[in-house]
Every structure is written in structure tokens, then in C-alpha cells.
Amino acid sequence: MVGYGYFFSNRYVCIQLFSLIVAQCGVTYITPTLSVHLNQMYGMPIALTGLAFAMTALAGGVSAPFMGKLCAKIGRPAVTTLGFSIEFIAINFSGPTRWLHLPNELWSALIGLTLLGVGVAAVQVSSLRECIVAVENEITYERKRDKLPDQTKGGQRQISDKGSALYNMALAVGNIISPILGGALSAIGD
């Protein structure tokens, strides 16, 4: 039986789960702050701010299959790095960024939201399989080392099920932490 201990005892899996939390924070952190900014700074009606954030989800959904192909071509770690790089660029487009001298205009914020969806998709697509592969490799090593019989069919289902559960848990943790942090920091800044 494959327990959650296999996942949490593997540093590589923990790094991937942390990466998912951080990537998800990138999306949900700006929601409480940027929606107010879009309304107050650019006069965007509140009803349309939801559509602006839907662009993030749309860009992520459309780019996810391409990220899967890119993972096969250049490797999952490279796609994770690319995703975080795109997120960094996107966050700088999403609000007034004085140090990059980007214009403080609506089109810049919308480009930022779109890029954010692409960046998060890259991290999400690459991380799930990385978690599962890391645990598979550890179990395979232990079986060979201890000369145990191969039980991959049942074990593979457990690895996939528990890997998916931890993946979704990491996304939920990011969804919980960042809006609270974003709202608190926004309140401090006012």
C-alpha cells in the first residue's frame, strides 16, 4: 500500500506541492486588489471585472494542452521555471509598476491577467506528473533494493489517486492563503 508518507517524505514532491501553492497564490492574490483597481483606476464596471478575471482562466485552459506538449519536448522542470517566469512578468503588467516604467493603463492589466493564466497553467500541468513520477521512482528503487515483487497495477492507482488528492490540496491551500493575504495587505496599504 502506498501511503501519503511516500509523498511527504520525498523532498521533490514537497517542492512541487509548494510550487503549486505559490503558483495558485499568484492568481488569487491579485483578485481582491486588482478588481478594486480596475474599477477605481480605469472606471471598469464591477460586472465587467469578472470577465477580466475570466480571461485568466480562459488563457490557462487554452494553453494547458500546449504546456503538456511542451513538457514532453523540453521537460517538466523547464516548463515549471517558464511558468514562474511568465507569472512574474504578468504580475508586473497587472498593476502600476514604476520600476519597469510600464504604462498604468487598462490594456496593460488585461495583458497581465492573460499572461498570468498561461504561467499558472505551465506550473500546474508540469507539477502533477512530477509528483507522481517522484513517488514512482522512489517505490521502484525500494522494490529493487529489497528485491520485492512488482505490484504496479494496484500501487499505480494508489499513487495516481493520492497524487491527485495532494495536488488539489495544494491548489486549495493557495486559494485560501492568498486572497486573505492580498486583502490584508490591501487594507494596510489604504
N, C-alpha and C positions, 0 to 999 in steps of 0.2 A: 504494500500500500504506500502511496506517495502522499506524505503529509505536507502541511504548509511549512513545516520546518525546513524542508528541502529548498523552498523558495527564499525564506528569510535568512537562512544560513549562507546563501550564495550572495557574495558581495555584488556580483554583476547584476543579478536580479534586483537587488535593492537599489542600485544605481539607476536601473531602467524605471523602476517604480517612482523613484524620486524625480527622474526626468519627466515622467508623465504628470506628476503633481505640479511641477514648475511650469510645464507647457500649458496645462489647463489654467493655471493661475494667470498666465498671460492673457487669456481670453476673458476670464470672468473678473479680473482685477479692474479692467477699464470700463466695464459695464456701468457701475454706479457713478463713475466720474465722467466718462465721455458722453453719456446720454444727456447729462445736465449741460455739459459744454456745447454739445451740438445744438441744444435748444437755446441757451442763453447767448452764445457767441455768434452762431450763424442763423439764428431765428428758425431753425428747423422745427416744424410742428411735432409735438410729443408723439402723435400717431405715426409719424414717419421715422422716428428714431428706431423703432422696432425693425423697420425694413432695412435701415442702415446696418444693424447688427445681424440681420438675416443674411447680408452679403458675406459675412464671416463664415457662417455655416455653409452657405452655397459654395463659396470658394474652397472650403475644406472638403466638402462632399465631392465636388467635381475633380479636385486634384488628388484625392486619396488613391484612386486606381493608378494614376501616373506615379505616385510615390511608391506604390507596390512594385511597379516595373523598375523604378529607379533603384530600389533596394536590391533587386536581383542583378542589376547592372553594376552598381558601384559599392554595394554593401550597406547593411543596415546602420552601422555606426556612422558612416559618412552621411547618410540621409538624416540621422538624428542631429548631427552637427549642422547640417544645412538648414534643418527646421528651426533650430535655435537662432541661427544667424538671420533667417528670414523674419522670425519673431522680433528680434532686436531692431531690425530695420523698420518693421511695421509699427512698433510702439513709438518710434521716433517720428513717424509720419502721422500718427493718430492724434497728436496734440501739439501745442506750441512747443517747438524745440529750438531754443535760442542758440545752442552751441553748434547746431548743424545749419542754422540760418534757413530753415525750411519755411515757406510761407504758411501763415496761420489762416488757411482757407478750408472751406468745406471739402473740396476735391482731394486735398491732402489727407484729411481724416478718413475719407472713404477709401482711398488707396491703402492707407494703413490698415483699416479693418479687413480689406480683401486680402492683403498680404498676410495678415495675422492668421486667417483661416488656412492659408496654404502652409504656413510654418507649423501650425499646430497639427495639421494632417500629417506632415512629414514625421513629426515626433511620434504621433500616435500609431501610425502604420508600422514604423520601424520597431517600436518598443515591444509590442505584443509578442511577436515572433522571437525577439531577443530573449525575453523572459523564459519562454518555453524551451528554446534551444539550450540555454544555460543549464536548466534543470535536467533536460535530457542528457546532456553531456556529462553532468555530474553522476547521474544514475548509471549511465553506461560505464563510466570509469570505475564506479564502485562494484558493479557486477563483474567486470573483467578482473579487477583486483582480487575480489573474494571468490572468483570462479563460481558465480551463481548462475542458475538457468535464466534464459531470456524470457521475460514476461511482458513484452512490449505492448500487446494489444490492450490489456486492462490498464496497465500503467500509463500508456499513452493517453487514454481517455481521461484518467485522473489528472495527468499533467495539464492537458488542454483545459479541462473544466476548472481546475484550481488556478491555473494561469489566467484564464478569462475573469475569474472572480476577483483576483488581486488587481488585474488591470482596471476593472471597473471601480474597484475600491479606491485606487489611486486617483482616478478621474473624479470621483465623488469628493475625496479629500481636497483636491484642488478647487472644486466647485464650492466647497464650504469655506475654506480659508480665505481665498482671495476677495470675494465680494465684501466680506467683513473687514478685511484689512484695507481694501480700497475705500470703503465708506468711512472708516475711521480716519484714514489719512486725509481724505477729502474734507472731513469735518474739522480736522486740526488745521488744515490749510485755509479755511474760511475765516 
